[in-house]
């Protein structure tokens, strides 16, 4: 069953078009992540789904119902924002129960849902505390709990972890993944953080300039990007891009190699001068220059490499990705034809 269907959705603010012909179907129970650089339209798209912004044209359907003219409160959605948006004068229980009380739900149902959500999110010890008495991670869990108790058709997350430090982001990311497995609910999650996208999503929607660049599972997009933008956006460190004549004559296109696919080789075709070394313990990132071009190699393990050292790098031909002048992916069969 389809949880969400977007058909030719466009959104403009005055003369500026920020969403351009968006088409997407989200299946029941699916976790879909919108990802892309700042200004790509991902948060605006989420707000259109939520009803906080009106689509200029196109159709938004939640379940079997077209909701374009329906207010947010009637759409069967619950949204978790970047800011926790908790009421400071209400304790955890009060924040979690407020929407249900406004809906005049029975007290027994409210209590049942709050107990279930607080247990699921490990909030039971904090149920009587106020937001000022909670850590950032605990506040975010309360915001998520407030969404859970409503038992919505669709959960919408708008960069919910961006206010947390690195350790809390990882812990809360795991909690959200576990929550999705427990609830089996449909979730749409907006982030600029590719790690969140890769680790949480069943499918990722990559956006750029208001358009969908590619949709697929994390590994589909990582291993089989349809264009140079997707190839460069997913992966940390980012993919290296070279003119084709760096390794052979002619070609006229661009090829890309992921940092982990570059290896030290005495007969390597790429000769680079080391400008910086990042010793990460399990890995070593080597940033080097080939004339004016900067490249990054991710080497497994620990390596004694110094700045200013000249190294040769090689890679297996099958690990290279090729792109035409417009950034579209070239397959091996038509690389020769692009010259």
C-alpha positions as CSV (number, residue, x, y, z in Angstrom):
1,X,0.0,0.0,0.0
2,X,1.2,3.5,-0.8
3,X,1.7,5.8,2.2
4,X,2.5,8.9,0.2
5,X,2.3,9.8,-3.5
6,X,3.6,13.0,-5.0
7,X,2.6,13.7,-8.6
8,X,4.2,16.6,-10.6
9,X,4.6,18.7,-7.5
10,X,5.9,22.3,-8.1
11,X,6.4,25.1,-5.6
12,X,7.3,28.7,-6.3
13,X,7.8,31.7,-4.1
14,X,7.0,34.6,-6.4
15,X,9.1,34.1,-9.5
16,X,11.5,31.7,-7.8
17,X,10.7,28.0,-8.5
18,X,12.0,25.9,-5.6
19,X,10.4,22.6,-6.4
20,X,10.3,21.3,-10.0
21,X,8.0,18.5,-11.1
22,X,8.6,16.2,-8.1
23,X,7.2,12.6,-8.5
24,X,7.6,10.1,-5.7
25,X,5.8,7.1,-4.1
26,X,6.6,6.0,-0.5
27,X,5.4,2.6,0.4
28,X,3.7,1.7,3.7
29,X,6.4,1.1,6.4
30,X,9.2,2.6,4.3
31,X,11.9,4.9,5.6
32,X,12.7,7.5,2.9
33,X,15.4,10.2,3.4
34,X,15.5,13.5,1.4
35,X,19.1,14.6,1.1
36,X,20.9,17.3,-0.8
37,X,22.9,20.5,-0.3
38,X,21.5,23.6,1.4
39,X,18.9,25.3,-0.8
40,X,18.0,22.2,-2.8
41,X,14.4,22.2,-1.7
42,X,14.3,19.3,0.7
43,X,12.7,21.1,3.7
44,X,10.3,22.9,1.4
45,X,9.2,19.6,0.0
46,X,8.6,18.2,3.5
47,X,6.6,21.3,4.4
48,X,4.4,20.8,1.3
49,X,3.8,17.2,2.4
50,X,2.9,18.4,5.9
51,X,0.6,21.2,4.6
52,X,2.7,24.0,6.1
53,X,3.3,25.2,2.5
54,X,0.8,24.9,-0.4
55,X,2.0,23.3,-3.6
56,X,1.8,25.7,-6.5
57,X,0.7,22.8,-8.7
58,X,0.6,19.0,-8.6
59,X,-1.0,16.5,-6.2
60,X,-0.1,15.3,-2.7
61,X,-1.8,12.1,-1.6
62,X,-1.4,10.6,1.9
63,X,-2.7,7.0,1.9
64,X,-5.6,7.0,-0.6
65,X,-6.6,10.6,0.0
66,X,-5.5,13.7,-1.9
67,X,-4.7,16.3,0.8
68,X,-3.8,19.5,-1.1
69,X,-6.7,21.4,0.4
70,X,-6.5,19.7,3.8
71,X,-5.0,21.5,6.8
72,X,-2.0,19.9,8.6
73,X,-4.0,18.8,11.6
74,X,-6.2,16.6,9.3
75,X,-3.5,15.0,7.3
76,X,-2.6,12.2,9.7
77,X,1.0,13.3,10.0
78,X,3.3,14.1,12.9
79,X,6.4,16.2,12.5
80,X,9.6,16.4,14.4
81,X,11.5,19.6,13.9
82,X,15.2,20.6,14.1
83,X,14.3,22.7,17.1
84,X,12.6,20.6,19.8
85,X,9.7,23.1,20.1
86,X,8.8,21.9,23.6
87,X,6.6,23.9,25.9
88,X,8.9,25.0,28.7
89,X,6.0,25.2,31.3
90,X,5.0,21.6,30.6
91,X,6.8,18.5,31.9
92,X,7.6,15.6,29.7
93,X,4.2,14.0,30.2
94,X,2.5,17.3,29.5
95,X,4.4,17.9,26.3
96,X,3.6,14.4,25.1
97,X,-0.1,14.5,25.9
98,X,-1.0,18.0,24.8
99,X,-2.1,17.2,21.2
100,X,-4.2,14.2,22.4
101,X,-5.9,16.3,25.0
102,X,-6.7,19.0,22.4
103,X,-8.2,16.2,20.3
104,X,-10.3,15.3,23.4
105,X,-9.0,11.7,23.4
106,X,-10.1,9.5,26.4
107,X,-7.8,9.7,29.4
108,X,-7.2,5.9,29.3
109,X,-6.0,6.0,25.7
110,X,-3.7,9.0,26.4
111,X,-2.1,7.2,29.4
112,X,-1.7,4.0,27.4
113,X,0.1,5.7,24.6
114,X,2.3,7.8,26.8
115,X,3.4,4.7,28.8
116,X,4.2,2.9,25.5
117,X,6.1,5.8,24.0
118,X,8.1,6.7,27.1
119,X,9.1,3.0,27.5
120,X,10.1,2.8,23.9
121,X,12.3,5.9,24.2
122,X,13.6,5.3,27.7
123,X,11.9,8.4,29.0
124,X,10.2,6.8,32.0
125,X,12.7,8.2,34.6
126,X,12.2,11.8,33.2
127,X,8.4,11.8,32.8
128,X,7.9,14.5,35.4
129,X,10.9,16.7,34.5
130,X,10.7,20.0,32.6
131,X,12.6,20.7,29.3
132,X,15.1,22.9,31.2
133,X,16.0,19.8,33.3
134,X,16.8,17.6,30.2
135,X,19.8,17.2,28.0
136,X,19.6,17.9,24.2
137,X,19.2,14.2,23.4
138,X,16.5,13.8,26.0
139,X,14.6,16.8,24.6
140,X,14.7,15.4,21.1
141,X,13.4,12.1,22.4
142,X,10.5,13.9,24.0
143,X,9.8,15.6,20.7
144,X,9.8,12.2,19.0
145,X,7.6,10.8,21.7
146,X,5.1,13.6,21.2
147,X,4.9,12.4,17.6
148,X,4.6,8.7,18.5
149,X,1.6,9.1,20.8
150,X,-0.4,10.5,17.9
151,X,0.0,7.3,16.0
152,X,0.1,9.1,12.6
153,X,-0.1,7.7,9.1
154,X,3.2,9.4,8.3
155,X,6.2,10.6,10.4
156,X,8.0,13.6,9.1
157,X,11.5,14.5,10.5
158,X,13.1,17.8,9.5
159,X,16.8,17.6,10.4
160,X,16.1,16.4,13.9
161,X,19.7,15.7,14.9
162,X,21.4,18.8,13.7
163,X,21.4,20.5,17.2
164,X,23.1,17.5,18.8
165,X,26.8,16.8,19.3
166,X,28.5,14.0,17.3
167,X,28.1,11.3,20.0
168,X,24.4,12.2,20.6
169,X,23.7,12.2,16.9
170,X,25.0,8.7,16.5
171,X,23.0,7.4,19.6
172,X,19.8,9.2,18.5
173,X,20.2,7.9,15.0
174,X,20.3,4.4,16.3
175,X,17.3,5.1,18.4
176,X,15.3,6.4,15.4
177,X,16.3,3.3,13.4
178,X,15.2,1.0,16.2
179,X,12.0,3.0,16.5
180,X,11.2,2.5,12.8
181,X,11.7,-1.2,13.2
182,X,9.4,-1.3,16.3
183,X,6.7,0.8,14.8
184,X,6.8,-0.3,11.2
185,X,5.6,3.2,10.3
186,X,6.2,5.2,7.2
187,X,8.8,7.9,7.8
188,X,10.2,10.7,5.7
189,X,13.4,12.2,7.0
190,X,15.2,15.4,5.8
191,X,18.9,15.8,6.3
192,X,22.0,17.4,4.7
193,X,24.1,14.7,6.5
194,X,24.9,11.9,4.1
195,X,25.8,9.6,7.0
196,X,22.3,9.9,8.4
197,X,20.9,9.2,4.9
198,X,23.1,6.2,4.3
199,X,22.5,4.5,7.7
200,X,18.8,5.2,8.1
201,X,17.2,5.0,4.7
202,X,15.4,2.2,2.9
203,X,15.6,4.6,-0.1
204,X,17.3,8.0,-0.5
205,X,15.9,10.8,-2.7
206,X,18.8,13.0,-3.8
207,X,17.7,16.6,-4.6
208,X,19.5,19.4,-6.3
209,X,18.1,22.8,-7.3
210,X,14.5,21.6,-6.6
211,X,14.8,18.5,-8.8
212,X,15.1,14.9,-8.0
213,X,18.5,13.7,-9.3
214,X,18.2,10.0,-8.3
215,X,16.1,7.7,-6.1
216,X,17.4,4.4,-4.8
217,X,18.7,2.4,-1.8
218,X,21.8,3.7,-0.2
219,X,24.0,1.1,-1.8
220,X,22.4,1.5,-5.2
221,X,23.2,5.2,-5.2
222,X,26.7,4.7,-3.8
223,X,27.6,1.9,-6.3
224,X,25.6,3.0,-9.3
225,X,25.2,6.8,-9.3
226,X,23.4,8.1,-12.4
227,X,25.4,11.3,-12.7
228,X,28.5,13.1,-11.4
229,X,26.5,15.1,-8.8
230,X,25.2,12.0,-7.0
231,X,28.6,10.3,-7.3
232,X,30.3,13.3,-5.6
233,X,27.6,13.9,-3.0
234,X,27.4,10.5,-1.5
235,X,30.6,9.2,0.1
236,X,33.0,10.6,2.7
237,X,35.6,11.7,1.7
238,X,34.0,12.7,-1.6
239,X,34.8,11.0,-4.9
240,X,37.9,12.3,-6.8
241,X,37.2,13.6,-10.4
242,X,39.9,13.7,-13.1
243,X,40.0,14.8,-16.8
244,X,40.1,11.6,-18.8
245,X,43.5,12.5,-20.3
246,X,45.1,12.1,-16.8
247,X,45.6,8.5,-17.6
248,X,45.2,8.1,-21.3
249,X,45.1,10.2,-24.4
250,X,41.8,11.7,-25.6
251,X,38.4,10.8,-24.1
252,X,37.0,14.2,-23.5
253,X,35.1,13.1,-20.5
254,X,35.6,13.0,-16.7
255,X,36.3,10.0,-14.6
256,X,35.9,9.5,-10.9
257,X,37.5,7.3,-8.3
258,X,36.4,6.9,-4.7
259,X,39.2,7.7,-2.2
260,X,39.1,4.1,-0.9
261,X,39.7,2.8,-4.4
262,X,43.0,4.7,-4.8
263,X,46.0,2.7,-3.7
264,X,49.7,3.3,-3.4
265,X,51.5,1.8,-6.4
266,X,55.1,2.1,-7.6
267,X,53.8,2.1,-11.2
268,X,50.7,4.2,-10.5
269,X,49.5,6.5,-13.2
270,X,48.8,9.3,-10.8
271,X,51.8,11.2,-9.4
272,X,50.8,13.5,-6.5
273,X,52.5,15.6,-3.8
274,X,51.1,15.2,-0.3
275,X,49.7,18.4,1.2
276,X,48.0,17.0,4.3
277,X,47.6,13.7,6.2
278,X,44.7,12.7,8.5
279,X,45.6,9.9,10.8
280,X,42.3,8.4,11.9
281,X,43.7,5.2,13.5
282,X,41.8,2.6,11.5
283,X,42.3,4.7,8.3
284,X,44.6,7.3,6.9
285,X,43.3,10.0,4.6
286,X,46.0,11.4,2.3
287,X,45.2,14.8,0.6
288,X,47.5,15.4,-2.3
289,X,48.0,17.7,-5.3
290,X,48.4,16.8,-8.9
291,X,49.2,20.3,-10.3
292,X,46.1,22.3,-9.4
293,X,43.9,19.3,-8.7
294,X,43.4,18.1,-5.2
295,X,42.8,14.4,-4.6
296,X,42.0,12.3,-1.5
297,X,43.1,8.7,-0.9
298,X,41.7,6.7,1.9
299,X,44.2,4.1,2.9
300,X,43.3,1.2,5.3
301,X,45.3,1.2,8.5
302,X,48.1,3.5,9.6
303,X,50.7,4.8,7.3
304,X,53.9,6.9,7.8
305,X,53.4,9.6,5.2
306,X,54.7,13.2,5.4
307,X,53.6,16.4,3.9
308,X,55.6,17.3,0.8
309,X,56.2,13.6,0.0
310,X,55.6,12.5,-3.6
311,X,53.5,9.4,-4.0
312,X,52.2,7.4,-6.9
313,X,48.6,6.1,-6.9
314,X,46.8,3.6,-9.0
315,X,43.3,2.1,-9.2
316,X,41.6,-0.8,-10.9
317,X,39.9,0.3,-14.1
318,X,36.6,-1.3,-13.1
319,X,36.5,1.0,-10.0
320,X,36.4,4.1,-12.2
321,X,33.2,6.0,-12.9
322,X,32.9,7.9,-16.2
323,X,30.8,11.0,-16.9
324,X,30.2,13.0,-20.1
325,X,30.5,16.8,-20.4
326,X,27.0,17.2,-18.9
327,X,27.8,15.1,-15.9
328,X,25.8,12.1,-17.0
329,X,27.1,8.6,-16.3
330,X,28.8,6.9,-19.2
331,X,28.8,3.1,-19.1
332,X,31.8,1.1,-20.3
333,X,30.2,0.3,-23.6
334,X,29.9,4.0,-24.7
335,X,33.0,5.6,-23.1
336,X,34.9,5.3,-26.4
337,X,32.1,7.0,-28.2
338,X,32.3,10.1,-26.0
339,X,35.8,11.0,-27.3
